[in-house]
Amino acid sequence: MRSRLRCRTLAVYLLAAALAACAGLAGDVHAHGEAAQEAFLRMSTIQWYDTRWSASEVNVNDEIVVTGRFHVARYWPFNVPKPEMTFLNVGVPGPVFVRVASDIGGVNAAASMPLELGHDYEYRLVLRARKPGRYHVHPMLDIRDAGPIVGPGSWVTVNGSFATFTDPITTSGGVTVDLERYGLGWVVGWHVVWLVLALLWLVYWLRKPLLIPRYEAVVQGEGEALITPTDRVMGGVMLAAASVIALVATGMASVRYPVTIPLQSNQAYPRSLRDTLPTVNVAVTRAEYQIPGRTVRMWLTVTNSGAEPVRLGEFTTANIRFLNRQVVQPESGYPDDLLAPAGLEVIPDVAVEPGQTRDLEVVATSVAWETERLALLIKDPTSRIGGLLMFFGSQSNRRQVVEVSSPVIPTFRGELTGVES
Amino acid sequence: MAALPVPEARPRGAFTRPEDIRQAYRQFDIVIAALLFFLFMALYHVFWMLSVGDWDFWTDWKDRQWWVFLTPVVSIAMPAAAQYIFWEKFRLPFAGTLLAVCLVVATWINRVMNMSGWAYFPLNFVWPVSMIASGIALDATLVLTRSYLLMSIFGGFFWALLFYLANWPLMAAFSLPVDVNGVLMSIADVQGYHYIRTGTPEYLRLIDRGTLRSFGQEPAYVSVAVAMFLSAVVCFVFVMIGRAFTKTQFSWLKRI
């Protein structure tokens, strides 16, 4: 018996030690689940591009600005609610920044907004650093009934002291207050008043014998005697006191805050980008995902109805960018983990002349298909791949953004069988 | 309490002297009261989070319709049931206040430790309401009327009315208008906008939606009136649930 007890004690100690070791071995959290969303959701709804972060290191109270564009898929999945109500949000671990301004297409994005399918929007987020730390900062679009679609993220380090953070705002009455601390004394003060009143009432009863004596009296039919006239007077006094204090509080609030407004629940209507329509038309003949090689291969038919030759420079999907380095280079400071090292292979890598229709094969190879969990497309209810193709004019370098969407076939062998270009 | 038959009642067990019995009863009271305090804190707080939830978590959810209406109507359920048990078995009319105190302590612990300490939200954005005025009114109407029906009617009315009168002053401070980049917002709205909540987009707020409107441009009065009526109904229903609860409980107390 004693040995069994010792064994159990030892097992408990070992378990505790193992748990402690696990806690010690745990590393930093490097993201917050942006790759956890279903692949088709990230590849077929909102496509983020041109994302810029104004700084990668700031002090508490300093601002960073996140800007960029997003494309709302024209071929929106039918099993995902359409973006009839959205809110421009920020993917950060809580209020480590405060959002001091945001807009979509120049329209204040403090309100929720409907978006139109197939349109592109320009957005801006102004964040002020609040809590020191190192954070992955993403733009994010919340879509009612569909959930958040997280944009690309970049690490931002915040230095300084949390205690020095202030958030001044000026009311319409011209009074400037620190939002971080405003009104707390007023709230706590009234809570204390009510707590004191409650304790008076509770202590009045708690000082008397409580449970067993009173229970016995009730059982013996002497319950009525337990409530004395003094108790009833006390009840009346407490009711009157609570009512009077509540009325006084309301009166004081009316004097102190004479002009108040209800909570605002506005809806705004953003302006989409009014670029001229693309002169490049793309039809996807077939798309395959080669699982062993972590490669997506698409066969395209590209028609150029513009006035200058165009070349395919970029394919971007679910925040991963595949660049054809012969045509376009990444911006300095752009997060490396969002750029596929192997880039984009275009076969043949030639310009599509004005008026010409040409078949192209594009090869996008990257471990990101695995690490970003996009390969899990085969487990999604909608096996479609989507993204943006970016063509660049050979002379003007004008960029044209073209959305593509296609069923995708997974292949499990090394050699692909597709339509040859 | 001179009418109590306790000390001179049947001495039993290990205690023979009345003062020993009195002391044992008192110690029992203290232990049970402490346990009940934590039990009610946990139960009422969980119930509160599941029912009132966001309307109490954030200032930018404390609107003139749903906050004013929903909070008192759902929160009277547990105090009403507890009121029956405490009154019926012990003639103690303090369940309303007791649960309100348990709730306010639990919610402040939650806001300070969790929402401010772990999630970094400032306390002036996540302060809880106080149901103490409502609880006192519920207790007082019971001790004055000594009737469950009258307590439900008048106590329910006071419960909702005093909730609004006691908590609107707190919210008034956060209802001042602010011009935010050309859009009119209250300070509470600005808090909701500034302090980023990745799981609570603006459109999720259920505020000022519905038909409780059109009374001198002050929907809060309509909401309070409807809440008063429904609080009375809910109170009586849960008094009856408390009654059903006592039918199967307390056999252990008899044995003691």
Interface residues (C-beta under 8 A of the other chain):
Chain A: M85 T86 F87 N89 V90 G91 V92 G94 P95 V96 F97 V98 R99 V100 A101 D103 N108 A110 A111 S112 R130 K131 M140 D142 R144 P148 D167 I169 T170 T171 S172 G173 V175 V177 L179 E180 R181 Y182 G183 L184 W186 V187 V188 W190 H191 W194 L195 L197 A198 L199 W201 L202 W205 L206 K208 P209 L210 L211 I212 P213 R214 Y215 E216 A217 V218 V219 Q220 E222 G223 A225 L226 I227 T228 D231 R232 M234 G235 G236 M238 L239 A241 A242 S243 I245 A246 L247 A249 T250 M252 A253 S254 R256 Y257 V259 T260 I261 P262 L263 Q264 S265 N266
Chain B: M1 A3 L4 P5 V6 A9 R22 Y25 R26 F28 D29 I32 A33 D60 W61 K62 D63 R64 E88 K89 F90 R91 L92 P93 F94 T97 L98 A100 V101 V104 W108 A119 Y120 F121 P122 L123 N124 W127 S130 I132 A133 G135 I136 A137 D139 A140 T141 L142 V143 L144 R146 F158 L162 L165 A166 W168 P169 L170 A172 A173 F174 S175 L176 P177 V178 D179 V180 N181 G182 V183 L184 M185 S186 I187 A188 D189 V190 Q191 Y193 H194 Y195 I196 R197 T198 P201 E202 Y203 L204 R205 I207 D208 R209 L253 K254 I256
